[in-house]
Amino acid sequence: MTTPAAPQRHKVLIVDDDPGMVHLLARTLLDFAQLHFAVRGDDALAKLAQHKPDLLVVDAELPDLDGYAVIERMRENRDLDHTSVVMVTSHNDASHRQRAFAAGVLDFFTKPIDRDLIRMRVQQILSGEGMELIELDERPLPERRAAAPAVAPRTAPPAAARGEQPDFEPTMINWPTESPTARAQAAAEAAQAEPAAPAAAAPAAAADAAPPIDVHAVTSELFERMSAILSQAEVLRERLPADAGADEVYPIQRIQEECAEVIQLLVTISGEG
């Protein structure tokens, strides 16, 4: 099976200055959309003009322009008429909902978000289904939510080392602590254990025998580290005096923007893995 090329995928711009929310949304949407990121309103406007995404997922509150201002200014660009909007916010009162829907927002999610619901709604919007204004916050949770496998902490040893049954193919993982010799021996044992494939299927069998890196596990840990950097940058920003000059604010802003770019690269890598 081949992964669709990035240009054929729907583009989604995620705008949020909360690193945890950026991480959560990225993990929720990365497998079916090409994601872009911004941590500030002015950066979001630049990314909107650059990428012309199909969907904008924006926080109501940002360090500079709020989400409503971003939407209003986005609508001034006729090249973005096709861009739909979903808002994510910590406010759940009626006034915020009315303001969001008056601005043309298709859906309104309150933090902490439900990953299954927002994923389902984003898929509906990107596919052109259910474009009317629908609020999903009061809908019953899908039963499949409980079946989603949890991501193992990065400090946990392999399941086989704990005497547990792993929930993945052991030969498909290269653990960082495993030596090259051990990996080669494991690959050889796996090759001997698998039945011989017909001659016509030899290329596919050879490809399956190669143990790839667990890209999602690696990018998940890198997401956490980039999120930590974003959190520290926000602490530094909050400690700046109210009369701080541009020369003091700019370095911190650049850290946040560069972290967002790295997260975008990680999502791209994870989507191709």
FENZI-V702672 format. One line per field, one symbol per residue. ss: DSSP state (~ for helix, > for strand, _ for the rest). phi: phi as a letter, one per 40 degrees, with the letter a starting at -180 (. if undefined). burial: + if it has 16 or more other C-alpha atoms within 10 Angstrom, else -. A space follows every 50 residues. Layout:
ss: ???
phi: ???
burial: ???
//
This chain:
ss: _____~~~__>>>>>___~~~~~~~~~~~____>>>>>__~~~~~~~~~~ ~___>>>>>_______~~~~~~~~___~~~___>>>>>>____~~~~~~~ ~~____>>>>____~~~~~~~~~~~~~_______________~~~~~___ ________~~~~_______~~~_______~~~~~~~~~~~~~~_____~~ ~~~~~~~~~_____~~~~~~~~~~~~~~~~~~~~~~~~~______~~~~~ ~~~~~~~~~~~~~~~~~~~~~~_
phi: .bcdcdccccbbbbbacccccdccccccbccbacbbbabbcccccccccc cfccabbbccbbcbcccccccccccccccbccccbbbbaccbcccccccc cccgccabbbcccccccccccccccccgcfcccbbcccccccccdccccc ccdccccddcccgbcccacdccbbcdcccdcccccccccccccccccddc cdccccccccccccccccccccdccccccccccccccccccccccccccd dcccdcccccccccccccccccc
burial: ---------++++++++-+++++-+++++++++++++++++++++-++-- -+++++++++++--+++++++--++----+--+++++++-------+--+ +--+++++++--++--++--+++-++---------++------------- -------------------++-++--------+--++---+--------- ----+-----+----++-++--+--++-+++-++--+------------- -++-++++++-+++-+++-++--
//
